Amino acid sequence: MSEPADQRDQRPYFFFSYARRDFEAEDAFVDQFFNDLRDELGRAQPAARAEELAYRDTERLFVGDDWAQELARMLGRCRTLVALYSPAYFASLYCGKEWTAFRGRVRRHHEQHGEHVPALIPVLWEPVAPGELHEEVTKIQWAQPDMGEAYARHGLRALLRTDPSGEAYRTVVRVVAGRIKGAAERRLGELREFDLGAVRGYFPAPPPPTAPALEPSDSPGMVRLFIAAGRASEAAPENGAHHGPRPWDWAPYHPPTRPSLAARAQQVITAAGHTTTLEEIGVGLGAKLDQAREDSQVSVLLVDPWVAAGERYREALREYDDQNHPVTGVLVPSGDHDPVEGPTREALWTGVRGVFRRNWLRRSDPEHLFRVQVKRESFDRDLDIMVTVAQNKLMDDNFDWDDGDSFGFGPGGPDMPGLTIPFGPKPGPPGQRPDPFVRLTPDQAPGPVFPPVLPGQRRPRQDDGVPLNGDHGDDH
């Protein structure tokens, strides 16, 4: 049933949530993104009036308005919320209240109707130190492959500063507008009559405790996922896996009991408290893995064995195999319908062995960074362990300054940010997903149960974090 015409403008397609500090520092850029996003959405919804497309406090609050009451009313009615992530955003009290109130509205709708509407839409305005993100924030994906690598690494503000009319920026605008339109059509339930001032926001985070310098950080890390997989038009006749038009649609474990492998991997990683990006394997893979390592990020390659030796991916995978990437893992699944014997099976895994000539010898190593023929039942655990081992090796890289030059810095070089190392699987009832991981040290091989850090072993210094633009007194 459609709403009366006089109420339609009270359900704008998106609520624009941003930090006042970002607006004051880069007001032209914040304005441009808001206007471009509204215009792009307007082209997709030509029947909508301008006031029905977007809500922004600077345009809709007037002298004499109760601003907190008006913000609460619109947070309860707008169809989606677009949140401009930045250090200033996560230092703002009222941004925290807006984000938390809308997140609660999404959860309430799910509890009442059994439907998850992805109506909270993050936009990375400026990179944020992982330690500045609340656990709730890390559960919501803020990047996807078609938004581009430059956006995922540097944020939208950087794209606007370098080329405000460029294709990289326009692509992000189109993707976000599409996300808004899709979520808005699913009709998130309204939230009426609440006091925004009484909402306890997830951020800003409380000041860090004055803990001993050697205590580990509880901040999450970034895990970069790279995928090589077939498309529906290329799938081998013997291959029973599901393929779609894009490589990240690949589902070797056969739907509907499982989502795509890329989606499942992202769920496993975010459930462990980390953030993640996803892109297709291609030319220049080695340089991207090196850059990720320098940025204190670990990487995982998800490889479809049916296309590993094919023309599209062969060169990139062989280049990876010829290089040294100590904080990168490789997972090659064995699908539910892959042959278990015979010449087809032999040809399949001979092709994989051909592109991973050096790493194939490591497939049974206790280091657990190269795993082939990974079955459905062990995928989650193998990925968890792989990320844990890679992050421990990265942590050792970042803090072991006495062994010579590292990433171009010599002894006494600058501190590198710490990463959260998940805690290893603890035994539980059959069928129950393991608890978070036991901490590993780089010289400890993973096994079914992981030993904790032993007394006297070196721990990294606590990350001091990145200075925030803004202060806790920021009113928005």
C-alpha positions in Angstrom: 0.0 0.0 0.0 1.5 3.4 -1.0 1.9 6.2 1.5 -0.2 9.4 1.2 1.5 12.0 -1.0 1.9 14.4 1.9 4.0 11.8 3.8 6.3 10.6 1.0 8.8 13.4 1.6 9.1 12.2 5.2 10.6 8.9 4.0 13.7 10.1 2.1 15.7 7.5 0.4 18.8 8.2 2.5 19.9 10.0 5.7 23.3 11.6 5.2 25.4 11.0 8.3 28.7 12.8 8.4 31.1 14.5 10.8 30.9 18.2 11.1 34.7 18.4 11.2 34.9 16.8 7.8 32.4 19.3 6.4 34.3 22.2 7.8 37.6 21.0 6.6 36.5 19.9 3.1 33.0 21.5 2.7 33.2 21.6 -1.1 34.0 17.9 -1.3 31.3 16.8 1.2 28.8 19.0 -0.6 29.8 17.6 -4.0 29.4 14.0 -2.9 26.0 14.6 -1.3 24.8 16.4 -4.4 26.2 13.9 -6.9 24.8 11.0 -4.9 21.3 12.6 -4.8 21.5 13.4 -8.5 22.6 9.9 -9.4 19.7 8.4 -7.3 17.3 10.9 -8.9 18.2 9.6 -12.4 17.2 6.1 -11.2 14.1 7.4 -9.5 12.9 10.2 -11.8 9.4 10.4 -10.2 10.9 11.3 -6.8 11.0 14.9 -5.6 14.3 16.4 -4.5 13.2 16.5 -0.8 12.1 12.8 -1.1 15.6 11.7 -2.2 17.8 12.7 0.7 17.8 14.2 4.2 20.7 16.3 5.4 20.5 18.4 8.5 22.1 21.6 6.9 19.3 21.7 4.3 16.3 20.7 6.4 16.8 22.2 9.8 15.5 25.8 10.3 15.6 28.4 13.1 13.4 27.3 16.0 13.5 23.6 15.2 14.3 21.1 17.9 17.3 19.6 16.1 17.7 16.5 18.2 14.0 15.7 17.9 14.0 16.3 14.1 17.2 14.1 13.6 15.5 11.3 15.6 12.3 11.6 13.6 14.2 11.3 10.3 16.5 8.5 11.6 13.3 6.6 12.3 11.8 7.2 8.9 14.5 7.5 6.2 14.8 4.3 4.2 18.6 4.0 4.4 21.5 5.7 6.2 24.7 6.7 4.3 27.6 7.0 6.9 30.7 8.9 5.8 33.4 6.9 7.7 36.5 8.9 8.8 38.6 9.4 11.9 36.4 12.5 12.7 33.2 10.5 12.2 34.3 7.9 14.8 35.3 10.7 17.2 31.9 12.4 17.0 29.4 11.8 19.8 26.3 12.5 17.6 27.6 10.5 14.6 27.9 7.6 17.1 24.3 8.1 18.2 23.0 8.3 14.6 24.9 5.2 13.6 23.8 3.2 16.6 20.1 4.3 16.4 19.9 3.3 12.8 21.8 0.0 13.4 19.2 -0.8 16.1 16.4 -0.1 13.7 17.9 -2.6 11.1 18.2 -5.2 13.9 14.7 -4.6 15.1 13.3 -5.1 11.6 15.2 -8.4 11.3 13.9 -9.6 14.7 10.3 -8.8 13.8 10.2 -9.8 10.2 13.1 -12.3 9.7 14.4 -10.1 6.9 17.8 -8.4 6.9 17.7 -5.1 5.0 21.2 -3.8 4.2 20.0 -0.2 4.8 23.1 1.0 6.7 25.5 1.9 3.9 29.0 2.9 4.9 31.1 5.1 2.6 34.9 5.3 3.3 35.6 9.0 3.3 39.0 8.7 4.8 41.0 5.7 6.0 40.6 4.8 9.7 43.0 3.0 11.9 41.6 -0.4 12.6 41.9 0.2 16.4 39.5 3.1 16.1 36.6 0.9 15.0 34.1 -0.6 17.4 33.4 -4.3 17.0 29.9 -3.6 15.7 31.3 -1.4 13.0 33.6 -4.1 11.6 30.6 -6.4 11.1 29.4 -4.3 8.2 31.2 -4.5 4.9 32.3 -1.0 3.6 33.9 -2.0 0.2 33.1 -4.3 -2.7 35.2 -5.2 -5.7 33.4 -3.0 -8.2 34.1 0.1 -6.1 37.8 0.0 -7.1 41.1 -0.6 -5.3 41.9 3.2 -5.0 38.7 3.7 -3.1 39.3 0.7 -0.8 42.9 1.9 0.0 42.6 5.7 0.1 38.9 6.6 0.6 36.5 8.8 -1.4 38.0 12.1 -0.2 41.3 11.2 -1.9 39.5 10.4 -5.2 37.7 13.8 -5.1 40.9 15.6 -4.4 42.8 14.0 -7.3 40.1 13.8 -9.9 36.6 15.0 -8.8 35.0 14.2 -12.2 37.0 11.0 -12.8 35.6 7.6 -13.5 36.9 6.1 -10.2 34.9 8.6 -8.2 31.8 8.3 -10.5 31.9 4.5 -10.1 31.7 4.8 -6.3 28.8 7.2 -6.6 26.9 4.8 -8.9 27.5 1.8 -6.7 26.4 3.6 -3.5 23.3 5.0 -5.3 22.5 1.4 -6.4 22.8 0.1 -2.9 20.5 2.9 -1.7 17.9 2.1 -4.3 18.0 -1.7 -3.6 17.7 -1.4 0.1 15.0 1.3 -0.1 12.8 -1.0 -2.1 12.8 -3.5 0.7 10.9 -1.1 3.1 12.8 -1.1 6.4 10.4 -0.8 9.3 10.0 2.6 10.9 11.1 3.6 14.4 8.9 6.2 16.0 9.2 8.3 19.1 12.7 7.9 20.5 15.1 10.2 22.3 18.3 10.5 20.3 20.1 12.2 23.2 19.5 9.1 25.3 21.0 6.8 22.8 24.3 5.3 23.9 26.4 5.3 20.8 29.0 2.7 20.0 31.5 5.5 19.5 33.5 7.5 20.2 35.5 4.8 22.0 36.6 5.5 25.6 40.1 6.7 26.0 42.6 3.8 26.0 43.5 2.5 29.5 47.0 3.2 30.8 48.0 -0.4 30.3 51.5 -1.7 30.4 53.4 -1.1 27.2 53.7 -4.8 26.3 50.0 -5.6 26.5 48.6 -6.7 23.1 46.2 -4.5 21.2 42.6 -5.6 20.7 42.2 -3.9 17.3 41.2 -5.9 14.2 43.4 -6.3 11.2 42.7 -6.0 7.4 42.6 -9.2 5.4 42.7 -8.8 1.6 41.0 -11.5 -0.3 42.0 -12.3 -4.0 39.9 -14.7 -6.0 40.6 -16.7 -9.2 37.4 -18.5 -10.4 35.5 -19.5 -13.4 32.4 -17.8 -14.8 29.2 -19.5 -15.9 30.1 -19.2 -19.6 33.5 -20.9 -18.9 32.6 -23.7 -16.5 34.0 -27.1 -17.3 31.3 -29.8 -18.0 32.8 -31.9 -15.3 32.6 -29.1 -12.8 29.4 -29.3 -10.7 30.1 -26.0 -8.9 27.8 -23.0 -9.2 29.3 -20.1 -11.3 27.9 -16.7 -12.1 28.8 -13.8 -14.4 31.6 -12.7 -11.9 34.4 -14.7 -10.3 33.1 -14.0 -6.7 29.8 -15.8 -7.6 31.7 -19.1 -7.5 30.2 -21.6 -5.0 32.2 -25.0 -5.1 30.2 -26.3 -2.1 27.0 -26.1 -4.0 24.1 -23.7 -3.0 21.6 -23.4 -1.4 23.3 -24.8 1.7 26.2 -22.4 1.3 26.6 -18.9 -0.1 29.4 -18.1 -2.6 32.9 -19.0 -1.4 33.9 -15.3 -1.4 30.9 -14.4 0.7 31.5 -17.2 3.1 35.2 -16.2 3.4 34.2 -12.7 4.2 31.7 -13.9 6.9 34.4 -16.0 8.5 36.9 -13.2 8.6 34.5 -10.5 9.9 33.2 -12.9 12.5 36.7 -13.1 13.8 36.7 -9.3 14.2 38.6 -8.2 11.1 37.8 -6.2 8.1 38.2 -7.4 4.5 38.3 -6.4 0.9 37.8 -8.6 -2.2 39.2 -8.4 -5.8 40.0 -10.7 -8.7 43.5 -12.1 -9.2 45.2 -10.5 -12.2 48.3 -8.9 -13.6 50.3 -7.2 -10.9 49.2 -9.5 -8.1 52.7 -9.7 -6.6 52.9 -5.9 -6.3 49.5 -5.7 -4.6 50.6 -8.4 -2.1 53.8 -6.5 -1.4 51.9 -3.3 -0.8 49.4 -5.0 1.5 52.3 -6.3 3.6 53.8 -2.8 3.8 50.4 -1.6 4.9 50.3 -4.2 7.7 47.7 -6.3 5.9 47.6 -10.0 5.2 46.2 -11.6 2.1 44.5 -14.9 1.1 44.2 -16.2 -2.4 41.0 -18.3 -3.1 41.7 -20.4 -6.2 39.2 -22.4 -8.3 41.2 -25.5 -9.3 39.3 -25.8 -12.6 40.7 -22.5 -13.9 44.0 -22.3 -12.0 46.0 -23.4 -15.1 43.8 -21.5 -17.6 44.9 -18.6 -19.6 43.2 -15.9 -17.5 45.1 -16.7 -14.3 48.1 -18.8 -15.1 50.6 -16.0 -15.4 49.6 -14.2 -12.2 49.6 -17.4 -10.2 53.0 -18.5 -11.5 54.4 -15.1 -10.7 53.1 -15.5 -7.1 54.6 -18.9 -6.9 58.0 -17.6 -8.0 58.1 -14.8 -5.4 58.2 -14.8 -1.6 55.0 -13.6 0.1 55.3 -14.8 3.7 52.1 -13.2 4.9 49.9 -14.6 2.1 47.9 -17.8 2.3 46.4 -19.9 -0.6 43.2 -22.0 -0.3 42.2 -24.3 -3.2 38.9 -26.0 -2.5 37.8 -29.4 -3.6 34.1 -29.0 -4.6 31.3 -31.2 -3.7 31.0 -32.5 -7.3 34.7 -32.7 -8.2 35.9 -36.2 -9.3 37.4 -38.3 -6.6 39.3 -40.6 -9.0 40.2 -41.2 -12.6 42.0 -39.2 -15.3 39.8 -36.1 -14.9 40.8 -35.8 -11.3 44.4 -36.3 -12.1 44.3 -33.7 -14.9 42.6 -31.2 -12.5 45.2 -31.3 -9.8 48.1 -31.7 -12.2 47.0 -28.3 -13.5 47.0 -26.8 -10.0 50.4 -28.3 -9.3 51.7 -26.8 -12.6 51.0 -23.2 -11.5 52.1 -23.7 -7.9 55.3 -25.6 -8.6 57.2 -24.4 -5.5 54.3 -24.0 -3.1 52.9 -27.5 -3.9 55.7 -28.9 -1.8 54.3 -27.0 1.2 50.7 -28.3 1.0 51.2 -30.5 4.1 53.5 -28.1 6.0 52.4 -27.3 9.6 52.7 -23.6 8.7 49.3 -23.9 7.1 49.7 -21.1 4.5 49.1 -23.4 1.4 46.1 -25.7 1.5 44.7 -27.7 -1.5 41.7 -30.0 -1.8 40.0 -28.1 1.1 36.6 -29.8 1.8 33.4 -28.1 2.8 33.6 -29.2 6.4 37.1 -27.8 7.0 37.0 -24.6 5.0 36.0 -22.2 7.9 38.7 -23.7 10.2 41.4 -23.8 7.6 40.7 -20.1 6.7 40.7 -19.1 10.3 44.0 -20.8 11.0 45.6 -19.4 7.8 44.7 -15.8 8.7 46.0 -16.3 12.3 49.3 -17.7 11.1 49.7 -14.9 8.5 49.0 -12.2 11.0 51.4 -13.6 13.5 54.1 -13.6 10.8 53.2 -10.1 9.9 53.4 -9.0 13.6 56.8 -10.5 13.8 57.8 -8.6 10.7 56.5 -5.3 12.1 58.2 -5.5 15.5 61.4 -7.3 15.0 63.6 -4.3 14.2 66.9 -5.8 15.4 67.2 -8.2 12.4 68.1 -5.6 9.9 66.3 -3.4 7.4 62.5 -4.0 7.2 60.2 -2.4 4.7 63.0 0.2 4.1 63.4 1.1 7.8 66.5 0.2 9.6 67.0 -0.6 13.3 65.2 1.9 15.5 62.7 2.6 12.8 59.1 3.8 13.5 56.6 1.6 15.3 54.2 -0.2 13.0 50.5 -0.6 13.9 49.6 -3.8 15.8 47.0 -6.3 14.6 44.6 -8.3 16.5 45.4 -12.0 16.4 42.3 -14.1 16.8 42.2 -16.7 19.5 42.4 -20.4 18.3 39.5 -22.9 18.3 38.5 -24.2 21.6 36.7 -27.5 21.9 33.0 -27.3 22.0 29.8 -29.3 21.5 29.6 -31.2 18.2 28.4 -29.0 15.4 29.0 -25.8 17.3 31.3 -23.2 15.6 34.6 -22.9 17.5 35.2 -20.1 19.9 37.7 -17.4 18.9 41.3 -18.4 18.5 44.1 -19.1 20.9 47.1 -16.7 20.2 50.0 -18.2 18.2 53.6 -17.1 18.1 55.4 -17.2 14.7 57.5 -20.2 15.7 54.5 -22.4 16.9 53.0 -24.7 14.3 49.2 -24.7 14.3 47.4 -27.9 15.3 43.9 -28.9 16.4 44.4 -27.0 19.7 46.6 -23.9 19.7 48.9 -23.1 22.6 48.8 -19.6 24.2 51.7 -17.2 24.2 54.2 -18.6 26.8 55.5 -16.6 29.7 58.6 -14.6 28.8 57.8 -14.5 25.1 58.0 -11.1 23.4 54.7 -9.3 22.7 54.4 -6.3 20.5 54.1 -2.8 21.8 50.5 -1.4 22.0 49.6 0.6 19.0 49.3 4.3 19.8 46.7 4.7 17.1 46.3 7.4 14.5 45.5 11.0 15.7 41.8 11.8 15.2 40.5 14.8 13.4 38.2 16.3 15.9 37.5 15.8 19.6 35.0 14.2 21.9 33.2 17.5 22.2 32.2 17.5 18.5 28.4 17.9 18.5 28.0 16.0 15.2 
